[in-house]
Amino acid sequence: MQHFDAIWHNVNIASMDPQRPGSYGAVEQAVLAIRDGLIAFCGPRADLPPYDALATPTFDGQGGWLLPGFIDCHTHLVYAGNRANEFELRLNGATYQQIAESGGGIKSTVAATRAASHEELFVLGKNRLNALLAQGVTCVEIKSGYGLDLASERKILEVARLLGEHHPIAIQTTFLGAHALPPEYSGDSDGYVDLVVDSMLPELHSAGLVDAVDVFCEGIGFSVAQSRRLFDKARTLGLPVKAHAEQLSSLGGASLVAEFGGLSADHIEYLTEADVANMASAGTVAVLLPGAYYFLRETKMPPIDLLRQYQVPMAVSTDLNPGTSPLCNLPLMLNMACTLFRLTPAEALAGVTRHAAQALGLTDRGMLRTGLRADFALYQVSQPAELCYQFGVSQLRQLVIGGKVVNPG
């Protein structure tokens, strides 16, 4: 006689487990049971072992589909202010350079974030997390990068940690001090990299605030040589690395990530075949960010066919940020990944579950499999592809995080 904390029956399961046959690892007429915050059984109802039916809470899925909780693996979620005024200025003919010279762009977000208190940033971040929770998101990565000095970067990461302690969504933190040059270091990128590598990263790591290290490796950001310095320091601290790479040009950031066995290369519109091969050899995930592609009206697509050919895992994320992807909507990214990048629904859903977990270095979630975290969502849909086909109408019926049913709002 098995003991379970709860059982979901009369459901179909899109496990996203490659060990099961089919695109979705689907099990129809299935049952999922949990115990101690983990999945204790996931499979056909006929295979469910005996249990005490009178003592076990049960949930009737009414023929809906259970999927792993969605994971938003690339966000800049903790920031203050917005740049709607710049959006309007651009549509009225202003250039990015004109906006930046007048104090706009990332400078305006840095100024607003530096001026905001912990409490203000916490409330802003909580509201954004609440929106994601209502979409079935159970885990979110939050990057720093809008402080660009030690005190402000610490503040952002402290708020991210607090959100993880007080919100149902699990939080992973990433240090992105090498996001842009702060005003104090204008014209001195090497000097700023010295600060990031020698002071900021070690201090924030010692405070327990950093799960991974990111860099904006781009012509308007930081060079491959500067990024290497940061990655060398991360390696000495035992921290995994990732990069904003090949978004605007082919610079070699993705291959650098692969050289360091990094978690992911993100954006990657300008990947070369050599970059793709290096990522495949290293097990580095390609994180696709269709929201930024859409918002910037990009025309250069990531090399999806090459990524498929080399079997590089493709994650999908919002890139939530105030400048280039002010889109707090992961289901919208599913649709965009399919319509703009031509991913199949199965590829897109793997991108916000199994491959998103891999992009964060997490092995305990992203699939529905016995022994993994009980993070899952029940959707009233007739097939998984509906979650990519339509957005703006909530199909979420129940959300479970760590084995606990949560109110998605």
C-alpha positions as CSV (number, residue, x, y, z in Angstrom):
1,M,0.0,0.0,0.0
2,Q,1.6,3.3,-1.2
3,H,1.2,6.6,0.7
4,F,0.6,9.7,-1.4
5,D,0.0,13.2,-0.3
6,A,-2.4,13.9,-3.2
7,I,-3.4,12.4,-6.6
8,W,-4.5,13.9,-9.9
9,H,-6.7,11.6,-12.0
10,N,-8.8,11.9,-15.1
11,V,-5.9,13.8,-16.7
12,N,-3.7,13.5,-19.7
13,I,0.0,14.2,-19.1
14,A,2.5,16.0,-21.4
15,S,5.5,14.9,-19.4
16,M,8.1,16.6,-21.8
17,D,10.3,13.6,-20.8
18,P,12.4,12.4,-23.7
19,Q,12.4,8.9,-22.1
20,R,8.8,8.6,-23.1
21,P,7.8,8.2,-26.8
22,G,6.4,11.0,-28.8
23,S,7.0,14.8,-29.1
24,Y,5.4,15.6,-25.7
25,G,6.2,12.4,-23.8
26,A,2.4,12.2,-23.6
27,V,0.5,9.8,-21.4
28,E,-3.3,9.7,-21.9
29,Q,-5.8,8.6,-19.3
30,A,-3.1,9.1,-16.7
31,V,-2.5,9.7,-13.0
32,L,0.0,11.8,-11.2
33,A,0.7,11.4,-7.5
34,I,2.9,13.4,-5.2
35,R,4.7,12.8,-1.9
36,D,6.9,15.2,0.2
37,G,6.9,17.8,-2.6
38,L,8.1,15.4,-5.3
39,I,6.4,13.4,-8.0
40,A,5.8,9.9,-6.6
41,F,4.0,8.4,-9.6
42,C,3.4,9.6,-13.2
43,G,1.9,7.2,-15.7
44,P,-1.1,5.3,-16.9
45,R,-3.9,4.8,-14.4
46,A,-3.7,1.1,-14.9
47,D,-0.1,1.1,-13.4
48,L,-1.0,3.1,-10.3
49,P,0.0,1.0,-7.3
50,P,-2.5,0.4,-4.5
51,Y,-3.1,3.3,-2.1
52,D,-5.5,4.4,0.7
53,A,-8.2,6.0,-1.4
54,L,-10.0,7.2,1.7
55,A,-7.0,9.0,3.2
56,T,-5.6,10.6,0.0
57,P,-6.8,13.9,-1.4
58,T,-7.7,13.6,-5.1
59,F,-8.2,16.1,-7.8
60,D,-10.3,15.4,-10.9
61,G,-8.6,16.9,-13.9
62,Q,-11.8,16.6,-16.0
63,G,-9.8,15.4,-19.0
64,G,-7.4,18.3,-19.0
65,W,-3.7,18.2,-19.6
66,L,-0.9,18.3,-16.9
67,L,2.4,19.9,-18.0
68,P,5.6,20.8,-16.1
69,G,5.5,24.2,-14.6
70,F,6.8,26.8,-17.0
71,I,10.3,28.2,-16.5
72,D,11.2,31.8,-17.6
73,C,15.0,31.3,-17.8
74,H,16.1,34.9,-18.9
75,T,14.6,38.0,-17.3
76,H,15.7,41.4,-16.0
77,L,12.6,41.4,-13.8
78,V,13.9,43.7,-10.9
79,Y,14.1,47.3,-12.2
80,A,12.4,50.6,-11.7
81,G,10.8,53.0,-14.1
82,N,9.8,52.3,-17.7
83,R,10.7,53.6,-21.1
84,A,7.3,54.1,-22.8
85,N,8.3,57.6,-23.5
86,E,11.3,56.4,-25.6
87,F,9.0,53.9,-27.4
88,E,6.8,56.9,-28.4
89,L,9.9,59.0,-29.3
90,R,11.2,56.3,-31.6
91,L,7.8,56.0,-33.3
92,N,7.9,59.7,-33.9
93,G,11.3,59.5,-35.6
94,A,13.9,59.9,-32.9
95,T,17.0,57.6,-33.2
96,Y,18.5,55.4,-30.5
97,Q,21.5,57.6,-30.4
98,Q,19.5,60.8,-29.9
99,I,17.6,59.2,-27.1
100,A,20.8,57.9,-25.4
101,E,22.4,61.4,-25.8
102,S,19.5,62.9,-24.0
103,G,19.9,60.6,-21.0
104,G,17.6,57.8,-22.2
105,G,18.2,54.2,-22.9
106,I,19.7,52.0,-20.3
107,K,21.0,55.1,-18.5
108,S,17.4,56.1,-17.6
109,T,16.7,52.6,-16.2
110,V,19.9,52.6,-14.2
111,A,19.1,56.0,-12.7
112,A,15.6,54.9,-11.7
113,T,16.8,51.6,-10.3
114,R,19.6,53.2,-8.3
115,A,17.1,55.7,-6.8
116,A,14.5,53.0,-5.9
117,S,14.4,51.5,-2.4
118,H,14.5,47.8,-1.7
119,E,10.8,48.0,-0.8
120,E,9.9,49.7,-4.1
121,L,11.8,47.2,-6.2
122,F,10.3,44.3,-4.2
123,V,6.7,45.6,-4.9
124,L,7.5,46.1,-8.6
125,G,9.1,42.6,-8.9
126,K,6.3,40.9,-7.0
127,N,3.7,42.4,-9.4
128,R,5.6,41.1,-12.3
129,L,6.0,37.7,-10.7
130,N,2.2,37.6,-10.0
131,A,1.6,38.1,-13.7
132,L,3.9,35.2,-14.6
133,L,2.4,33.0,-11.8
134,A,-1.1,33.4,-13.4
135,Q,0.4,32.0,-16.6
136,G,1.6,28.8,-15.0
137,V,5.2,29.9,-14.4
138,T,6.9,28.2,-11.4
139,C,10.5,29.2,-11.7
140,V,12.1,32.5,-12.9
141,E,15.7,33.7,-13.5
142,I,16.3,37.3,-12.4
143,K,19.4,39.1,-13.6
144,S,21.0,42.2,-12.1
145,G,22.5,44.7,-14.5
146,Y,20.5,47.9,-13.9
147,G,22.7,49.0,-11.0
148,L,26.2,49.0,-12.5
149,D,27.8,49.8,-9.1
150,L,28.3,47.5,-6.2
151,A,25.6,48.9,-3.9
152,S,22.9,48.9,-6.6
153,E,23.8,45.5,-8.0
154,R,23.7,44.2,-4.4
155,K,20.3,45.8,-4.0
156,I,18.9,44.1,-7.1
157,L,20.2,40.7,-6.1
158,E,19.0,41.1,-2.5
159,V,15.5,41.9,-3.8
160,A,15.6,38.9,-6.0
161,R,16.5,36.7,-3.1
162,L,13.7,38.2,-1.0
163,L,11.2,37.5,-3.8
164,G,12.3,33.9,-3.8
165,E,11.7,33.7,0.0
166,H,8.3,35.4,-0.1
167,H,6.8,34.4,-3.4
168,P,5.6,30.9,-4.6
169,I,7.7,31.1,-7.8
170,A,11.3,29.8,-7.3
171,I,14.0,32.3,-8.2
172,Q,17.4,31.9,-9.6
173,T,19.8,34.9,-9.5
174,T,22.3,35.9,-12.2
175,F,25.0,38.6,-11.8
176,L,25.0,40.8,-14.9
177,G,27.3,43.6,-13.8
178,A,28.9,43.5,-17.2
179,H,25.6,44.7,-18.9
180,A,26.7,48.2,-20.0
181,L,29.1,50.9,-19.0
182,P,27.8,53.1,-16.2
183,P,28.1,56.9,-16.6
184,E,31.1,57.0,-14.2
185,Y,33.2,54.8,-16.5
186,S,32.3,56.4,-19.8
187,G,35.2,55.7,-22.2
188,D,36.9,53.3,-19.7
189,S,35.4,49.9,-20.3
190,D,38.6,48.1,-19.1
191,G,38.5,50.0,-15.8
192,Y,34.9,49.0,-15.3
193,V,35.6,45.4,-16.1
194,D,38.4,45.6,-13.4
195,L,35.7,46.7,-10.9
196,V,33.3,43.9,-11.9
197,V,35.9,41.2,-11.9
198,D,38.0,42.2,-8.9
199,S,35.4,43.7,-6.6
200,M,31.8,43.3,-7.5
201,L,31.5,39.6,-8.4
202,P,33.7,38.3,-5.4
203,E,31.8,40.4,-2.9
204,L,28.3,39.5,-4.2
205,H,29.3,35.9,-4.4
206,S,30.6,35.8,-0.8
207,A,27.2,37.3,0.2
208,G,25.5,34.3,-1.3
209,L,23.6,36.4,-3.9
210,V,24.9,34.8,-7.1
211,D,23.8,31.6,-8.8
212,A,25.4,32.3,-12.2
213,V,27.3,35.0,-14.1
214,D,26.2,36.7,-17.3
215,V,27.8,39.2,-19.7
216,F,26.6,41.3,-22.6
217,C,29.3,40.2,-25.1
218,E,28.7,42.5,-28.1
219,G,30.2,45.4,-29.9
220,I,28.2,47.9,-27.9
221,G,28.8,45.9,-24.7
222,F,32.0,44.0,-23.8
223,S,34.6,42.3,-25.9
224,V,35.4,38.6,-26.0
225,A,38.6,39.3,-24.1
226,Q,36.8,41.2,-21.4
227,S,34.2,38.5,-21.2
228,R,36.9,35.9,-20.8
229,R,38.3,37.8,-17.8
230,L,34.9,37.7,-16.2
231,F,34.4,34.0,-17.0
232,D,37.9,33.2,-15.6
233,K,36.9,34.8,-12.3
234,A,33.6,33.0,-12.2
235,R,35.4,29.7,-12.8
236,T,37.7,30.3,-9.8
237,L,34.5,31.0,-7.7
238,G,32.8,27.8,-8.9
239,L,30.0,29.7,-10.7
240,P,28.4,28.7,-14.0
241,V,28.5,31.2,-16.9
242,K,26.2,32.3,-19.7
243,A,26.1,35.3,-22.1
244,H,24.0,37.6,-24.2
245,A,25.8,36.7,-27.4
246,E,25.5,37.2,-31.2
247,Q,22.4,39.4,-30.9
248,L,23.7,42.2,-33.1
249,S,26.8,40.8,-34.7
250,S,29.0,37.7,-34.9
251,L,31.6,38.3,-32.2
252,G,32.3,34.9,-30.8
253,G,30.6,35.1,-27.4
254,A,28.6,31.9,-27.9
255,S,31.8,29.9,-28.6
256,L,33.4,31.5,-25.5
257,V,30.5,30.3,-23.4
258,A,30.9,26.8,-24.9
259,E,34.6,26.9,-24.2
260,F,33.8,27.4,-20.5
261,G,31.2,24.7,-20.5
262,G,28.6,27.4,-19.9
263,L,24.9,27.1,-19.3
264,S,23.5,29.1,-22.3
265,A,24.1,31.6,-25.0
266,D,21.1,33.9,-25.3
267,H,19.6,35.9,-28.3
268,I,22.0,34.3,-30.8
269,E,20.6,35.7,-34.0
270,Y,24.1,35.9,-35.6
271,L,25.3,32.4,-34.6
272,T,27.7,30.8,-37.1
273,E,27.8,27.1,-37.8
274,A,31.1,26.9,-35.8
275,D,29.4,28.5,-32.8
276,V,26.5,26.0,-33.1
277,A,29.0,23.0,-33.3
278,N,30.8,24.3,-30.2
279,M,27.6,24.7,-28.3
280,A,26.5,21.2,-29.2
281,S,29.9,19.8,-28.0
282,A,29.6,21.7,-24.7
283,G,26.0,21.0,-24.0
284,T,25.3,24.7,-24.0
285,V,21.6,25.7,-24.4
286,A,20.5,28.2,-27.0
287,V,18.0,30.6,-25.4
288,L,15.7,32.1,-27.9
289,L,14.1,35.5,-27.1
290,P,11.4,36.2,-29.6
291,G,10.1,39.1,-27.6
292,A,13.2,41.2,-28.2
293,Y,13.3,40.1,-31.9
294,Y,9.7,41.3,-32.2
295,F,10.0,44.5,-30.2
296,L,13.2,45.6,-32.0
297,R,11.7,44.6,-35.4
298,E,14.7,42.5,-36.1
299,T,15.0,40.7,-39.4
300,K,17.9,38.3,-38.8
301,M,16.5,35.1,-37.4
302,P,18.4,32.7,-35.1
303,P,19.7,29.7,-37.2
304,I,16.9,27.3,-36.1
305,D,17.7,24.7,-38.7
306,L,21.4,24.6,-37.7
307,L,20.4,24.3,-34.0
308,R,18.1,21.4,-34.9
309,Q,20.8,19.7,-37.1
310,Y,23.4,19.8,-34.2
311,Q,20.7,18.9,-31.7
312,V,21.4,22.0,-29.5
313,P,18.6,22.3,-26.9
314,M,16.5,25.4,-27.5
315,A,15.0,27.3,-24.6
316,V,12.4,30.1,-24.9
317,S,12.1,33.0,-22.6
318,T,10.6,36.5,-22.2
319,D,13.7,38.6,-21.8
320,L,11.5,40.8,-19.7
321,N,13.1,44.2,-19.5
322,P,12.0,47.8,-19.9
323,G,14.0,48.6,-23.1
324,T,13.9,45.9,-25.6
325,S,11.3,43.3,-24.4
326,P,8.7,44.9,-22.0
327,L,6.7,41.7,-22.3
328,C,5.7,39.9,-19.1
329,N,4.0,37.1,-20.9
330,L,5.6,33.6,-21.4
331,P,2.6,32.2,-23.3
332,L,3.0,35.0,-25.8
333,M,6.6,33.9,-26.2
334,L,5.4,30.3,-27.0
335,N,3.2,31.7,-29.8
336,M,6.0,34.0,-31.1
337,A,8.5,31.2,-31.0
338,C,6.2,29.2,-33.3
339,T,5.1,32.1,-35.6
340,L,8.3,34.1,-35.8
341,F,11.0,31.4,-35.4
342,R,8.9,28.5,-36.8
343,L,9.4,26.2,-33.8
344,T,7.0,23.4,-33.5
345,P,4.6,23.5,-30.5
346,A,6.5,20.6,-29.0
347,E,9.8,22.4,-29.4
348,A,8.4,25.6,-28.0
349,L,6.9,23.8,-24.9
350,A,10.2,22.0,-24.4
351,G,11.8,25.4,-24.5
352,V,9.8,26.7,-21.5
353,T,10.1,23.4,-19.5
354,R,12.9,20.9,-20.0
355,H,15.3,23.0,-21.9
356,A,14.7,26.1,-19.8
357,A,15.6,24.1,-16.7
358,Q,18.8,23.0,-18.5
359,A,19.6,26.6,-19.3
360,L,19.6,27.3,-15.5
361,G,21.5,24.2,-14.6
362,L,18.5,22.7,-12.8
363,T,18.1,18.9,-13.0
364,D,15.2,18.5,-10.5
365,R,12.4,20.1,-12.7
366,G,11.3,20.8,-16.2
367,M,9.7,17.4,-16.7
368,L,7.0,15.2,-15.1
369,R,8.9,12.2,-13.9
370,T,9.0,10.2,-10.7
371,G,11.5,11.8,-8.2
372,L,11.5,15.3,-9.7
373,R,10.0,18.4,-8.0
374,A,6.2,18.5,-8.1
375,D,6.0,21.7,-10.2
376,F,3.1,21.3,-12.6
377,A,0.1,23.0,-14.1
378,L,-3.4,21.7,-15.2
379,Y,-4.7,23.3,-18.3
380,Q,-8.2,22.8,-19.7
381,V,-7.1,22.2,-23.3
382,S,-7.8,19.4,-25.7
383,Q,-4.1,19.1,-26.8
384,P,-0.8,20.6,-25.7
385,A,-0.4,22.6,-29.0
386,E,-3.3,24.9,-27.8
387,L,-0.9,26.5,-25.4
388,C,1.1,27.8,-28.3
389,Y,-1.9,28.4,-30.6
390,Q,-3.8,30.9,-28.4
391,F,-2.8,33.4,-25.8
392,G,-4.7,36.1,-23.9
393,V,-7.3,33.6,-22.7
394,S,-6.4,31.8,-19.5
395,Q,-6.5,28.0,-19.9
396,L,-4.8,27.4,-16.5
397,R,-7.0,25.6,-14.0
398,Q,-4.6,24.7,-11.2
399,L,-1.0,25.3,-10.4
400,V,1.3,23.3,-8.1
401,I,4.7,24.4,-6.9
402,G,6.8,22.1,-4.7
403,G,3.8,19.9,-4.1
404,K,1.6,22.7,-2.9
405,V,-1.4,24.0,-4.7
406,V,-1.1,27.8,-5.1
407,N,-3.6,30.4,-6.1
408,P,-2.4,31.8,-9.5
409,G,-4.5,34.9,-9.0
